[in-house]
């Protein structure tokens, strides 16, 4: 394929549909073409790229992309997005006049620490047509959701960011211990014996566990803490602590949000922190609306 003058760009549209659907019939429906027309275009694509591109699946359902096809998927989609932008132009995003619902995938911690301040910021700088919809990040589906535009932005730790996504570091975080104001322990700095002897609430996002990564740190030191309660959501922690003499180890920014009712203390050991990122699919990198949204998230994080 040395002479682009002989290449029909519509074939890239067909290739993108075939790689997305992995099925000639569904690709034809997506393109509003006949199945025979798409089969003919697939034959031309195979000749142009000198590769089968899609092979019948072993289970007889659909087709399996070759290694060459997988390598082509992202650049073909990016090229089509760029061409579409050239043809239709990319008007500037006006948040005051726009009608747009932004879909953000985030944990309950990220929603509390960044999502709520983001909502407050947008209430000041955007019109009533700009809305936010938060959902829990699904690690098994988030890559596909970002690629298809079902989710506009992911806010999560580095391990949550799928490969091949664009990402921006928002901040580095560390953990502190929190207790209710007026706790009988008093306000003395923590030592390891005091920390281990308290009654701890553990946040286990997977659910049911009474052993977390802080317990792994302590285990390496030959120590253990007294975990008496496990919940799946950081949002439950402040209310639980205010009604008991329990304590919890939480990210410092969450502790700061509840400084009116909770006191925080430095951990008496080196507890590993984490970094929070914003991530998005490269195909939407130049979308003015999403670029604006990312700027607002970065403002809140700063």
C-alpha positions in Angstrom: 0.0 0.0 0.0 2.5 2.6 -1.2 0.2 4.9 -3.2 -2.5 6.5 -1.0 -4.2 7.9 -4.1 -5.4 4.4 -4.8 -6.8 4.0 -1.3 -10.4 4.4 -0.4 -10.7 6.1 3.0 -14.1 4.5 3.5 -12.2 1.2 3.9 -10.8 2.6 7.2 -14.4 3.2 8.4 -15.2 -0.4 7.6 -12.0 -1.7 9.2 -12.9 0.2 12.4 -16.4 -1.3 12.5 -15.1 -4.8 11.9 -12.5 -4.5 14.6 -15.1 -3.1 17.0 -17.8 -5.7 16.3 -15.6 -8.7 15.3 -18.6 -9.8 13.3 -19.3 -9.1 9.6 -23.1 -9.0 10.1 -23.0 -6.6 13.0 -20.4 -4.4 11.3 -22.7 -4.2 8.2 -25.6 -3.2 10.5 -23.4 -0.5 12.1 -22.4 0.9 8.7 -25.9 0.5 7.1 -24.5 -1.7 4.4 -25.2 -5.1 3.1 -23.3 -8.1 4.5 -21.9 -8.9 1.1 -20.6 -5.3 0.6 -18.8 -5.5 4.0 -17.4 -8.9 3.1 -16.1 -7.5 -0.2 -14.5 -4.6 1.6 -12.9 -7.0 4.1 -11.4 -8.8 1.1 -9.9 -5.6 -0.2 -8.5 -4.7 3.2 -6.9 -8.1 3.5 -5.2 -7.5 0.2 -4.1 -3.9 1.0 -2.6 -4.9 4.4 -1.4 -8.3 3.2 -2.9 -9.9 6.3 -6.1 -11.8 7.1 -7.0 -9.2 9.7 -10.0 -11.2 11.0 -10.3 -15.0 11.3 -13.3 -17.2 12.2 -13.4 -17.7 15.9 -12.8 -21.2 17.3 -16.2 -21.3 18.8 -17.8 -20.5 15.5 -19.2 -17.2 16.8 -17.8 -14.0 15.3 -14.2 -13.4 14.3 -10.9 -13.1 16.0 -8.5 -10.2 15.1 -5.0 -11.1 14.1 -2.0 -9.4 15.8 -1.7 -7.0 12.8 -5.4 -6.1 13.2 -4.9 -5.4 17.0 -2.0 -3.1 16.1 -4.1 -1.2 13.6 -7.1 -0.7 15.9 -6.0 2.3 17.9 -4.3 4.3 15.1 -7.2 3.7 12.7 -9.7 5.0 15.3 -7.4 8.0 16.0 -7.1 8.8 12.3 -10.8 8.6 11.8 -11.4 10.9 14.8 -8.9 13.4 13.5 -10.4 13.4 10.1 -13.9 13.8 11.5 -12.7 16.8 13.5 -11.2 18.4 10.4 -14.5 17.9 8.5 -16.9 19.2 11.1 -14.6 21.5 13.0 -14.3 21.6 16.8 -16.2 24.6 18.2 -15.0 26.0 21.5 -16.8 24.6 24.5 -19.0 27.2 26.2 -19.8 25.8 29.7 -22.4 28.5 30.3 -24.5 27.7 27.3 -23.7 24.0 26.8 -26.1 21.1 27.3 -23.8 18.2 28.4 -23.8 15.5 31.0 -20.3 14.3 31.9 -19.9 10.7 33.0 -17.1 10.2 35.6 -16.0 6.8 37.0 -14.6 7.1 40.5 -14.5 5.4 43.9 -16.5 6.7 46.7 -13.3 8.2 48.1 -12.4 10.0 44.9 -16.0 11.2 44.6 -15.9 12.7 48.1 -12.5 14.2 47.8 -12.7 15.5 44.3 -16.2 15.0 43.0 -18.1 17.1 45.5 -15.7 20.1 45.2 -15.9 19.7 41.4 -19.7 19.9 41.6 -19.3 23.1 43.7 -16.9 24.6 41.2 -19.2 23.8 38.2 -22.1 25.4 40.0 -20.1 28.6 39.9 -18.6 28.5 36.4 -21.0 26.5 34.3 -24.6 26.9 33.3 -27.6 24.7 34.3 -27.1 22.5 31.2 -23.8 21.1 32.4 -24.4 18.1 34.7 -22.3 15.4 36.4 -23.0 11.7 36.7 -20.7 9.7 39.0 -20.5 5.9 38.9 -18.3 3.4 40.6 -15.3 2.4 38.5 -15.6 -1.1 37.2 -12.1 -2.4 36.6 -13.3 -5.1 34.2 -15.1 -2.7 31.9 -13.5 0.7 32.3 -11.2 0.4 29.3 -14.1 -0.3 27.0 -16.3 2.3 28.6 -13.6 5.0 28.1 -13.0 3.9 24.5 -16.7 4.0 23.6 -17.4 7.3 25.4 -19.7 5.7 27.9 -17.4 7.1 30.5 -15.7 10.5 29.9 -13.2 10.4 32.7 -11.7 8.0 35.2 -10.5 9.2 38.6 -8.5 6.5 40.4 -5.2 5.2 41.6 -2.5 4.2 39.1 -3.5 0.5 39.2 -7.0 1.4 38.0 -5.8 3.2 34.9 -6.0 0.8 31.8 -3.0 0.6 29.5 -2.9 2.9 26.5 -5.0 5.6 28.2 -3.8 9.2 28.6 -3.4 10.1 32.3 -2.6 13.0 34.5 -1.3 12.9 38.0 -3.7 14.8 40.3 -1.9 14.4 43.6 0.0 12.1 45.9 -1.7 11.0 49.1 -0.8 9.6 52.5 -2.7 8.1 55.3 -3.5 9.3 58.8 -5.4 7.9 61.8 -8.7 9.6 62.7 -10.8 9.5 65.9 -13.8 11.4 67.0 -13.3 14.7 68.9 -13.4 14.0 72.6 -12.1 10.5 72.2 -11.0 9.0 75.5 -7.5 8.4 74.1 -6.9 12.1 74.2 -4.8 14.1 71.7 -1.4 12.6 72.4 0.8 11.6 69.4 0.5 8.0 68.5 3.1 5.3 69.2 2.9 1.8 67.7 1.6 0.2 70.9 -1.2 2.7 71.2 -2.1 2.4 67.5 -2.3 -1.4 67.6 -4.3 -1.5 70.8 -7.2 0.7 69.5 -10.4 -0.7 68.0 -10.1 -0.1 64.2 -12.6 0.3 61.4 -11.2 -1.1 58.1 -12.4 0.0 54.7 -12.4 -3.0 52.4 -13.7 -1.9 48.9 -13.9 -5.6 47.8 -16.0 -6.3 50.9 -15.8 -8.7 53.9 -12.1 -8.5 54.7 -10.7 -7.7 58.1 -7.2 -7.5 56.8 -5.9 -4.7 54.6 -2.6 -3.3 53.3 -2.0 -1.4 56.5 -2.2 -4.8 58.3 0.4 -6.1 55.8 2.7 -3.2 56.8 2.2 -4.0 60.4 2.8 -7.7 59.8 6.2 -6.9 58.2 7.0 -5.2 61.5 5.9 -8.2 63.5 2.8 -6.4 64.8 -1.0 -6.5 64.4 -3.8 -4.1 65.1 -7.3 -4.8 66.5 -9.7 -4.6 63.5 -13.2 -4.9 64.8 -15.3 -3.6 61.9 -15.1 -3.7 58.1 -17.1 -1.6 55.7 -17.0 -1.1 51.9 -17.3 2.6 51.8 -15.1 5.5 53.1 -18.3 7.6 53.3 -19.5 5.5 56.3 -16.4 6.0 58.4 -17.0 9.5 59.9 -20.5 8.6 61.1 -19.3 5.3 62.6 -16.4 7.0 64.4 -18.6 9.8 65.8 -20.9 7.2 67.4 -18.1 5.1 69.0 -14.6 5.0 70.3 -13.4 3.2 67.2 -10.6 4.7 65.0 -9.8 4.4 61.3 -6.8 4.9 59.0 -7.9 7.0 56.0 -6.4 9.3 53.3 -5.4 12.7 54.7 -7.7 14.6 52.3 -10.7 12.6 53.6 -9.7 13.4 57.1 -9.5 17.1 56.2 -13.0 17.1 54.9 -14.3 16.0 58.3 -11.9 18.0 60.5 -14.9 19.6 62.3 -15.8 16.3 63.9 -12.6 14.2 63.6 -9.0 14.6 64.9 -6.2 13.2 62.7 -2.8 11.9 63.7 0.4 10.9 61.9 0.9 7.1 61.7 3.6 5.7 64.0 5.0 3.7 61.1 5.8 4.3 57.4 2.4 3.6 55.8 2.6 3.5 52.0 0.5 6.1 50.3 -0.9 6.3 46.7 -1.2 8.6 43.8 -4.6 9.6 42.3 -4.9 10.1 38.5 -7.4 11.4 35.9 -7.4 9.1 32.8 -9.2 9.3 29.5 -9.1 7.6 26.1 -6.7 9.2 23.5 -9.5 9.4 20.9 -11.2 12.1 23.1 -8.0 14.0 23.9 -8.8 17.0 21.7 -12.6 17.1 22.5 -13.1 20.7 23.7 -15.7 19.7 26.3 -13.6 17.0 27.8 -10.5 19.1 27.8 -12.5 21.7 29.8 -13.7 19.1 32.2 -10.2 17.8 32.8 -9.0 21.4 33.5 -11.7 21.8 36.1 -10.7 18.5 37.8 -7.1 19.6 37.8 -8.1 22.9 39.4 -10.0 21.1 42.2 -7.1 18.7 42.8 -4.6 21.6 43.1 
